[in-house]
Amino acid sequence: MVSQHGILYAVHLITNQFGNLVAKVCECLLRNGALTLQAIVRRTELSPAKVRNCLLVLIQHNCAQAFILEESVSGEDAGEPGKALTQYIALFVNILHRVRFSKFMDVVSKELGGSCGELFRGLLEHGRLTVKQIVDRAGANAKESTNTVQEDLGKLVMAHYVECCPAPEPLVPPPDADTKKRAKSSKVMVEPLTLEQRVMAVAMPSAMRRFSFVPNADQVADDQQNVNQPPSKDVGEKRKLHDLESDTALEEEVECNWRANFEELLRRLRHKTCVDTIKVRFDDAAATVLSAMLEASRAEEDKVKTANSVPLSLNTIYEEVVKNEKNHSMTFDHVRTCLEELSCPPTFVKTDDESYSIDFTKITEAAQSEEIESIVLKRFGETAYKIFRLLFRAGCLMETDKIADRIFAEKKETSKTLFKMWQDGYLLMELLVLCKHLNILPPAIKCYCICRNWLWAVQTGPSYGGSSYLLWKVNKRLLRETILDEMFHAALNLNLRLAHEIDQNKEVLNLPPDKREGPDKQKFDRLRNVRLLIHSSLMKLDDAIMLFHDF
Amino acid sequence: MIKEVVNVKNKGKKHYMAVEFEPSTELTGGAWYDDDGNLHVEFINIVKKCCLQKIKQLKVATLETVLQLFKTSGVFKADLKEHHFEEILGALVLDNEVMEVKSNGMGEFGAIPEGKVCYKAFDKQRVGAAAEPRIGAMASMPCGVCPRIRSCTPDGVVSPSTCVYFQKWLEF
């Protein structure tokens, strides 16, 4: 479920890039989940043609996905039983990726060079392209030959930075079949997939097809129809099952559209964050060793939120370290020492029988804790910082006086700080009422605990006499959601403030450079500094959003 | 005949006791409170500083090691027991001056039995290490530390366009 400010932020991004109409349709999908064309028309009060065009734009830029749920239809979209209706779902994660294009470009250009970077930029700008469109674009921009372009595209696909687009309208099975199958094979409780995850899991082509590109000079045909193109006149119409079957057969023969593979790019950014976290906590040498481990185990990683990397031997890690010319001076013993330090508690690298694997979960949690503690320290002060660290580590309810004793603070100040943090949603509070006699127990009691002949009652209502104590706790899951929502809010505010500053100074911006003098020049310089500061803050904040949302 | 004693849990009321009796730590608060029943912040800070110095010298130390060091040195006149040092080490952990970890019996933990709780100082002198704690992304911008963020809306009384904190932040 996307938070309130997450939706506002996503809608703002879409508005900036595609306009109000597309943003209206996007907001409708984000707030209401998956909808049919008719439902979107009803809720947005736009014409079907306009809604259809908006959906095409969103699908073209991978911000929405069409799909078909094969189940009985009821409610406002009731149709004939057994008929499949096309629905649309907004892809919130992909909308957020739109602010990360410069980071993605950086990753690709550094690894594969400028020409691949340029080709990749085209895919980011246009959402998805066929090979012909890629070749035409490269030819128009940099006069590249078809062979060079196809070679570059091949490199990008091989590195998994580019993938074949998902199916345009996949058939998604009902959730029951899916859940039962997974529950049977797994003895561990598995969180059910969201609708978005289920749709994308079915829409994705097989691993072989997804990253299979065969350069072919004759591949680009002018009038070749492509079922993987965003649906045009068929958007919103009911599809019969036998039509879908024939479309699937056709899909096998026709070339696919290509798009950026955000999953791989996110994985690289996660690696970068891990290396940066280790660099701060240890030193450059430890960061180098971790970087080498990530490089060596990259091919085996199958998802972004992997808990651990594959185990590697010391020899493999050392070989990877010295591959880089800058690290030729690092000795085998130095690498071993770094690994021992990383294996010491807190254990960022696990050791098992002479092999080493990275504990991504630990590193991510350490980075998240650092971010939260930084906010608490600056917002509420040093006492709150200590209180927060105490409750976060304890993981259970603690009474006010006990907290004051542990942090060596006055009880009044502790109480005041606890209330402030509770009001902002950083802590949970519960009231414990101590009642000596059973017959004066209030009716609304949450739970009981008998201890030393006294009946302890925990309730959330008013006190009924006797001693009452306030207990405090950090709920980590709720806290992360609160922080993430505040981050979306902050990102939205930065964007709005930048727009306001530009609006206030548009006259100065419209002046030609030679006419900017005196106060106008000062205003222009100030605006330039404002833009730089806000953009860099947005990039930094986006790193933090990824830490809490994607890693 | 009688004397006034301070009750740290109820300083508003006066408490009296016969002179021949000594008040218990429940009333006085123990080693961390002065005669007036106030927290002895200076003394606590001194003990914290000394403990931190010892841990930095040893690189890694257990509670017993720290206790032994202070017992033999006799630095403090006050009778500090093991639980006092445990509280001080706990406070140093909350201050982010030391880490509380469990020994894995390897490397710098070689002399400490595996699984034993020990304390390790952060090495701020190490080359490449940050001198000061890093300020996070949220904390480095006005919204991240704003007490009014919950009331802030794009067109409200509190908004990014009219925000005074933003105004100060963007003063060049």
Boltz contact constraints between the chains, C-beta under 6 A:
constraints:
  - contact:
      token1: [A, 280]
      token2: [B, 130]
      max_distance: 6.0
  - contact:
      token1: [A, 283]
      token2: [B, 126]
      max_distance: 6.0
  - contact:
      token1: [A, 283]
      token2: [B, 128]
      max_distance: 6.0
  - contact:
      token1: [A, 284]
      token2: [B, 128]
      max_distance: 6.0
  - contact:
      token1: [A, 340]
      token2: [B, 107]
      max_distance: 6.0
  - contact:
      token1: [A, 344]
      token2: [B, 107]
      max_distance: 6.0
  - contact:
      token1: [A, 345]
      token2: [B, 101]
      max_distance: 6.0
  - contact:
      token1: [A, 345]
      token2: [B, 102]
      max_distance: 6.0
  - contact:
      token1: [A, 371]
      token2: [B, 136]
      max_distance: 6.0
  - contact:
      token1: [A, 374]
      token2: [B, 135]
      max_distance: 6.0
  - contact:
      token1: [A, 374]
      token2: [B, 136]
      max_distance: 6.0
  - contact:
      token1: [A, 374]
      token2: [B, 139]
      max_distance: 6.0
  - contact:
      token1: [A, 375]
      token2: [B, 138]
      max_distance: 6.0
  - contact:
      token1: [A, 375]
      token2: [B, 139]
      max_distance: 6.0
  - contact:
      token1: [A, 375]
      token2: [B, 144]
      max_distance: 6.0
  - contact:
      token1: [A, 378]
      token2: [B, 139]
      max_distance: 6.0
  - contact:
      token1: [A, 378]
      token2: [B, 145]
      max_distance: 6.0
  - contact:
      token1: [A, 379]
      token2: [B, 145]
      max_distance: 6.0
  - contact:
      token1: [A, 386]
      token2: [B, 94]
      max_distance: 6.0
  - contact:
      token1: [A, 389]
      token2: [B, 94]
      max_distance: 6.0
  - contact:
      token1: [A, 390]
      token2: [B, 94]
      max_distance: 6.0
  - contact:
      token1: [A, 407]
      token2: [B, 94]
      max_distance: 6.0
  - contact:
      token1: [A, 408]
      token2: [B, 44]
      max_distance: 6.0
  - contact:
      token1: [A, 408]
      token2: [B, 91]
      max_distance: 6.0
  - contact:
      token1: [A, 490]
      token2: [B, 143]
      max_distance: 6.0
  - contact:
      token1: [A, 490]
      token2: [B, 144]
      max_distance: 6.0
  - contact:
      token1: [A, 493]
      token2: [B, 143]
      max_distance: 6.0
  - contact:
      token1: [A, 493]
      token2: [B, 160]
      max_distance: 6.0
  - contact:
      token1: [A, 496]
      token2: [B, 154]
      max_distance: 6.0
  - contact:
      token1: [A, 496]
      token2: [B, 160]
      max_distance: 6.0
  - contact:
      token1: [A, 497]
      token2: [B, 160]
      max_distance: 6.0
  - contact:
      token1: [A, 497]
      token2: [B, 166]
      max_distance: 6.0
  - contact:
      token1: [A, 500]
      token2: [B, 161]
      max_distance: 6.0
  - contact:
      token1: [A, 526]
      token2: [B, 172]
      max_distance: 6.0
  - contact:
      token1: [A, 529]
      token2: [B, 172]
      max_distance: 6.0
  - contact:
      token1: [A, 530]
      token2: [B, 170]
      max_distance: 6.0
  - contact:
      token1: [A, 537]
      token2: [B, 141]
      max_distance: 6.0
  - contact:
      token1: [A, 540]
      token2: [B, 137]
      max_distance: 6.0
  - contact:
      token1: [A, 541]
      token2: [B, 137]
      max_distance: 6.0
  - contact:
      token1: [A, 544]
      token2: [B, 137]
      max_distance: 6.0
